[in-house]
Every structure is written in C-alpha cells, then in structure tokens.
Amino acid sequence: MRVWVVGCEPTGQVMASALTNALRELAPGHVYTEAGEPDALWNTVARGDGALLCVTPVAAADQQIFFDLGRLQAAVGSDGFVAPVLLDLSPEDLAQTPLAIFQCTRAQRTDLEALVADLERRREPERRSAKDAEDIWEDLLQQIGDVPGRGVHPIMVTLLLPEKLVSFGFDSSFRDVSWKDSVGAALRSLPSSPLKPPPFDVNTLAPLDVETGRWIDLPRRLSRIATSHLALASPALVEQMHGDARTLVRHAREEAARFSAYGGQRVMPWKFILMGDGKMALMSNVR
C-alpha cells in the first residue's frame, strides 16, 4: 500500500517529514511518500491508497486546506483513506469545519500508536523488538516537539496557586527558544524574585490556554504557544476546582483585567525580558 504524508505549509511539511521517517520503521510494509508542494502532489497522489494530512493551526485557519482535503479524498478514491494528523490542535478545535467528518489523530503518542496499529492491520505484521520501537517513538516525539511554530510573541503568564495568583509578562525579543530556557527558567527564578510566590513545583503545573479556555500540552518551543495568555495551575487548585477549566480561566481573566490585558494596552507590574546575551532581566511596569 502506498501512503502519502502531506504537509501543505512549512510547519506541516516539517511534521510530515518526521512522521514519514518514523512510519517507515514503526509500520513497515507500506510505501510512505512525503509530499508538500501541491502541484507535485496532485499529479501523483492518485496512485496512492491513502493519505495522512498534517494539520497545524496555520493550515486550519486557511480555507485552502479544506479544498486540499477534498481533492485528496477524491484522489485516493472510495477504497482509500485520508486521515488528518493534528499538531497543537484538538478535534474540538475543528468541530465547525469540514475536517470534523474525518477521524483525526493528535500528534501525541497515544493517538499516533492507534494510527500505527491501524496501518499495521492493513498488512502482514512483522516482528519488531520493543527496544527498537521505543527508540523510534522517543525520536519521533522529540522531532514533533522541535517542530517550529508560526512565530513568537510576548505572552502573559498567570500562576494559579491555592494561596494566590501571580502574573508576569514574558518577552523573548521574538527569538524562538525552548520553554525550558525561557518561561521555564523564569518560573524557576520566581521564589528569589520580588514576586515571591508561595511554594510550587514547576514540573507539576497544568497549562491552560486562557483565550480558548482549554487545557493544552506544553510545547517545547515558544513559537508553538499560540495564546497570548497562558495560565499554569497547581495540582492542588485543579483538584479544588474539580478540574473545571472554566472556573480557572475566569480567575485568570479577572487577574488579567487588572492589567488591562483584554482591550487597551497591557501594563505588567513585572515582566521577564530575554536579552541579547541570553540572560533574563526582570523589569517592572513594562508595557
């Protein structure tokens, strides 16, 4: 069986390349072909038996992807399949789009394992050592985490703790650096900063997109953070609120309103800025 792995814009194409290489090892026995340029794609996809379409937030916001999706479906025919693979999106994000009629796969291990299992069912399975497979999965997830997003922008971070809420701005000066070396480093420095939050474990905080009101997975790169307001909730507060994202979002938005975060210019009492030498500076009363 020939399976096309398609990315229709730069981020999707990087994702398609990583997925193609991994599938050749995780579900061998099929021919996986990476495609990114529409002109080349449409001339050859008719010879395919199926297609995986890598969908990113940028692609999902462009109506062109819906035409591409329809053309892919027509090209592989009624006996073929088209499966969208979602990067930094959930099926709920696509509920009001034509993508909602397809069985979508999130770019997470559990969902991708189900996709691999489905591909395996379409051929005679081969033996593979667990160690080999584990190495491949680790490499794929690492590559997915390193896929660059659309761009970097300043964000507001609200730390949701049972005792209090702590907010600060973060500006990487438009450099796409890792979470660990940027906002993660800022969080680790908070206890010794003038903000002096109550004790918390940075590794257990649950990320929440305040703009959409949804729980998210924490990207490893700043360019993959789509929201301009990120909340990080402690496990104790999440349990106290029975995991209700809406209640936690309301608290975060009330906190943001103090700084004119929604409408008008936002003035943050404290803001971390990543300087040219790679060091961070904590500044007060910054727009």
C-alpha positions, 0 to 999 in steps of 0.5 A, spaced: 500 500 500 502 506 498 501 512 503 502 519 502 504 524 508 502 531 506 504 537 509 501 543 505 505 549 509 512 549 512 510 547 519 506 541 516 511 539 511 516 539 517 511 534 521 510 530 515 517 529 514 518 526 521 512 522 521 514 519 514 521 517 517 518 514 523 512 510 519 517 507 515 520 503 521 514 503 526 509 500 520 513 497 515 510 494 509 507 500 506 510 505 501 510 512 505 511 518 500 512 525 503 509 530 499 508 538 500 508 542 494 501 541 491 502 541 484 507 535 485 502 532 489 496 532 485 499 529 479 501 523 483 497 522 489 492 518 485 496 512 485 496 512 492 491 508 497 491 513 502 493 519 505 495 522 512 494 530 512 498 534 517 494 539 520 497 545 524 493 551 526 496 555 520 493 550 515 486 550 519 485 557 519 486 557 511 480 555 507 485 552 502 486 546 506 479 544 506 479 544 498 486 540 499 482 535 503 477 534 498 481 533 492 485 528 496 479 524 498 477 524 491 484 522 489 485 516 493 478 514 491 472 510 495 477 504 497 482 509 500 483 513 506 485 520 508 486 521 515 488 528 518 494 528 523 493 534 528 499 538 531 497 543 537 490 542 535 484 538 538 478 535 534 474 540 538 478 545 535 475 543 528 468 541 530 465 547 525 469 545 519 469 540 514 475 536 517 470 534 523 467 528 518 474 525 518 477 521 524 483 525 526 489 523 530 493 528 535 500 528 534 501 525 541 503 518 542 497 515 544 493 517 538 499 516 533 500 508 536 492 507 534 494 510 527 500 505 527 496 499 529 491 501 524 496 501 518 499 495 521 492 491 520 492 493 513 498 488 512 502 482 514 505 484 521 512 483 522 516 482 528 519 488 531 523 488 538 520 493 543 527 496 544 527 498 537 520 501 537 521 505 543 527 508 540 523 510 534 517 513 538 522 517 543 525 520 536 519 521 533 516 525 539 522 529 540 522 531 532 514 533 533 516 537 539 522 541 535 517 542 530 517 550 529 511 554 530 508 560 526 512 565 530 513 568 537 510 573 541 510 576 548 505 572 552 502 573 559 503 568 564 498 567 570 500 562 576 494 559 579 496 557 586 491 555 592 494 561 596 494 566 590 495 568 583 501 571 580 502 574 573 508 576 569 509 578 562 514 574 558 518 577 552 523 573 548 525 579 543 521 574 538 527 569 538 524 562 538 527 558 544 525 552 548 520 553 554 525 550 558 530 556 557 525 561 557 518 561 561 521 555 564 527 558 567 523 564 569 518 560 573 524 557 576 527 564 578 520 566 581 521 564 589 528 569 589 524 574 585 520 580 588 514 576 586 515 571 591 510 566 590 508 561 595 511 554 594 510 550 587 513 545 583 514 547 576 514 540 573 507 539 576 503 545 573 497 544 568 497 549 562 491 552 560 490 556 554 486 562 557 483 565 550 480 558 548 479 556 555 482 549 554 487 545 557 493 544 552 500 540 552 506 544 553 510 545 547 517 545 547 518 551 543 515 558 544 513 559 537 508 553 538 504 557 544 499 560 540 495 564 546 497 570 548 495 568 555 497 562 558 495 560 565 499 554 569 495 551 575 497 547 581 495 540 582 492 542 588 487 548 585 485 543 579 483 538 584 479 544 588 476 546 582 474 539 580 478 540 574 473 545 571 477 549 566 472 554 566 472 556 573 480 557 572 480 561 566 475 566 569 480 567 575 485 568 570 481 573 566 479 577 572 487 577 574 488 579 567 483 585 567 487 588 572 492 589 567 488 591 562 490 585 558 483 584 554 482 591 550 487 597 551 494 596 552 497 591 557 501 594 563 505 588 567 507 590 574 513 585 572 515 582 566 521 577 564 525 580 558 530 575 554 536 579 552 541 579 547 546 575 551 541 570 553 540 572 560 533 574 563 532 581 566 526 582 570 523 589 569 517 592 572 511 596 569 513 594 562 508 595 557 
